């Protein structure tokens, strides 16, 4: 699991980063909102932990930009503000949970685990992007027409559609979709991307998947419906 931590207090940032790493998480650490947005531009995360009061871009600004880019990773806000209005502002902006400072390490870890678990177990009914609909119930991809997908095709398409503003590297796709298949290689990703590109054509979609063999891939096709 990969986390993004954005916290401008350096000692707290370092201690929380080590805490997450000791639990087996891979962590990218940002010290201001601008740096956090740069990380989000280049990678995808299983959970994002944001301090509200950060320089350059505050946590609300980072959160708003995430949702504008259709980045669906769950967000936990860290805040020294305990007022109800501040909590409501964060939740209305698209945060999934908040944790007032100071906080206990055990509670922070529990809340992050809960957000990741909720994302994994609360299966979406469908994803929409451009003119494409991906159905989790039927394992189909639809536009003008509809086609069935294999499990790996579905997982790969879901990952690409959910991160359609990101070019995802081949290695990251291997880690996310083929984590339990040690024999999978870069050629495997390219093969499945090729399958999906043909299926997008078959359903009459204007969307496609861009990228070159061994490089990064991105779902291209406009805003969500």
RADATA-V369348 format. One record per backbone hydrogen bond with DSSP energy under -1.0 kcal/mol. CO is the residue of the C=O (numbers start at 0). NH is the residue of the N-H. If there is no record, write none. Layout:
# RADATA-V369348
co=CO nh=NH
co=CO nh=NH
This chain:
# RADATA-V369348
co=0 nh=25
co=1 nh=45
co=2 nh=27
co=3 nh=48
co=4 nh=29
co=5 nh=50
co=8 nh=12
co=9 nh=13
co=10 nh=14
co=11 nh=15
co=12 nh=16
co=13 nh=17
co=14 nh=18
co=15 nh=19
co=16 nh=20
co=17 nh=21
co=19 nh=24
co=20 nh=23
co=25 nh=2
co=27 nh=4
co=29 nh=6
co=31 nh=35
co=32 nh=36
co=33 nh=37
co=34 nh=38
co=35 nh=39
co=36 nh=40
co=38 nh=42
co=46 nh=3
co=47 nh=75
co=48 nh=5
co=49 nh=77
co=51 nh=53
co=51 nh=58
co=54 nh=32
co=54 nh=56
co=57 nh=61
co=58 nh=62
co=59 nh=63
co=60 nh=64
co=61 nh=65
co=62 nh=66
co=63 nh=67
co=64 nh=68
co=65 nh=70
co=66 nh=69
co=73 nh=47
co=74 nh=95
co=74 nh=96
co=75 nh=49
co=76 nh=98
co=77 nh=51
co=78 nh=100
co=82 nh=86
co=83 nh=87
co=84 nh=88
co=85 nh=89
co=86 nh=90
co=87 nh=91
co=88 nh=92
co=89 nh=94
co=90 nh=93
co=96 nh=76
co=98 nh=78
co=103 nh=107
co=104 nh=108
co=105 nh=109
co=106 nh=110
co=107 nh=111
co=108 nh=112
co=109 nh=113
co=110 nh=114
co=111 nh=115
co=112 nh=116
co=113 nh=117
co=114 nh=118
co=115 nh=119
co=116 nh=120
co=117 nh=121
co=120 nh=122
co=124 nh=135
co=126 nh=133
co=128 nh=131
co=131 nh=128
co=132 nh=141
co=133 nh=126
co=134 nh=138
co=138 nh=148
co=139 nh=134
co=140 nh=146
co=141 nh=132
co=144 nh=142
co=146 nh=140
co=149 nh=153
co=150 nh=154
co=151 nh=155
co=152 nh=156
co=153 nh=157
co=154 nh=158
co=155 nh=159
co=156 nh=160
co=157 nh=161
co=160 nh=163
co=162 nh=165
co=167 nh=216
co=168 nh=172
co=169 nh=173
co=170 nh=174
co=171 nh=175
co=172 nh=176
co=173 nh=177
co=177 nh=180
co=180 nh=183
co=184 nh=188
co=185 nh=189
co=186 nh=190
co=187 nh=191
co=188 nh=192
co=189 nh=193
co=190 nh=194
co=191 nh=195
co=192 nh=196
co=193 nh=197
co=194 nh=198
co=195 nh=199
co=196 nh=200
co=197 nh=201
co=198 nh=202
co=199 nh=204
co=200 nh=203
co=202 nh=143
co=202 nh=144
co=207 nh=219
co=209 nh=217
co=211 nh=214
co=214 nh=169
co=216 nh=167
co=217 nh=209
co=219 nh=207
co=222 nh=129
